[in-house]
């Protein structure tokens, strides 16, 4: 019997190279030989790339189904044509040696003949060094695993973090002014995520955050210096490096096609659905540096509440969600249903090369906290009737991306907002030049806002993990209003290059210009430069 085993073994491992793992990066590291193991397969039919007409099919079938000596890859393939290292051969030999020992221990030693033992002894002698190294490293890994289990922070919780530092400055006279008020500044933002799973499928995230990109009033430093939110960075919303808990989110599935997300604070549309942009484009630390350019303003809404995601098919997902602005404040014009809120319906289709989505959002902003355009457009587009007039909004948007090749992809988004005044009165309304005018607003007055952008990016160009990109967009603009509309269109033109130093550190120089800031051609063009460094661990 041993002769049959080792005859088959030699056919497979000398003619059709190893199945246990991808080639080690360094042959001196025997532990790599088992890194991608999926585990013992019980039938040759589990290996999707093995066919009955393959010349070594019978030998493989014997080893798999009679003797249990073969393991497959995680994707259920055999990969018989790839190169074999001595360590991989030793890993396979070790598996068969263990199987032989089991047969002998089970009392089948009468099947072991003298010539079989000679073959076994020769193999053990030939690969003694590799077998010793492999077993030694396995013992070391087991010892390390035991130590980690004893000293780990939690059996259910892991810590992930992202630290962003950035040097930034703008050039151009302040909106409505005759001088450049901004100076180079260096700031940071840190997020520590405690992520816990209790069933292996759910996820509870509690976030600790600190930063100093905003001033003591919570206003973006760069927006305060330039007089427009169109210059804002994608990560400039923390002040005084005060440690806060801005985000608590719990995700849990109830079936293969339905899952829920709930959270009392800091849940945004991006936490209940996706922005339908290419991977990392919308990431604060590794994607587009500007606030407007990172993803559609439609998705910049949040609070606390719940959402459901229904996989209608494998590729088609419907998201329904409701988020209250201040669900934990039980006073007038607050609470879960009596204050500001946003509700989302988002249908997205995901294909092999890209995705497309259509979304509808309905929201209400009480007086004093009106932010229709989510801070990405002109002051007028954020509060079309002034900040002291409660405002409702209905938004429709489309967004999508397509990968033409591994190194070239395009994405875009656009939307239209219907805003409605919910009360009457005198209101201070932006004049587009850094000041306001007092105008009377009637309950029921309407305003329309639109926006859009298109971008191209080039993954891995210049090196693995790098991401150059360019983007052109039109920030939110009031195109029609019963009270006041923007005079002109602003234009956002941006370029960036994320350079990946290693798996944990990236550096991104970025530059964008805003023509006609605040949608007013009387304002000087704003130029924004930033060098962002991101640490992910």
RAKA-V172327 format. One record per helix or strand of 2 or more residues. SS is the DSSP state (hx for helix, st for strand). FROM is the first residue (numbers start at 0). LEN is the number of residues. If there is no record, write none. Layout:
ss = [SS	SS]
from = [FROM	FROM]
len = [LEN	LEN]
This chain:
ss = [hx	hx	st	hx	hx	st	hx	hx	hx	hx	st	st	st	hx	hx	st	st	hx	hx	hx	st	st	hx	st	st	hx	st	st	st	st	st	st	st	st	hx	st]
from = [1	29	36	43	56	70	85	108	113	127	156	184	202	220	228	243	257	268	290	296	301	315	334	340	353	378	390	407	424	435	445	466	490	504	516	525]
len = [14	5	4	3	11	3	20	3	13	24	15	12	9	6	3	10	11	4	4	3	10	9	4	10	12	4	15	14	6	6	14	15	10	11	3	11]
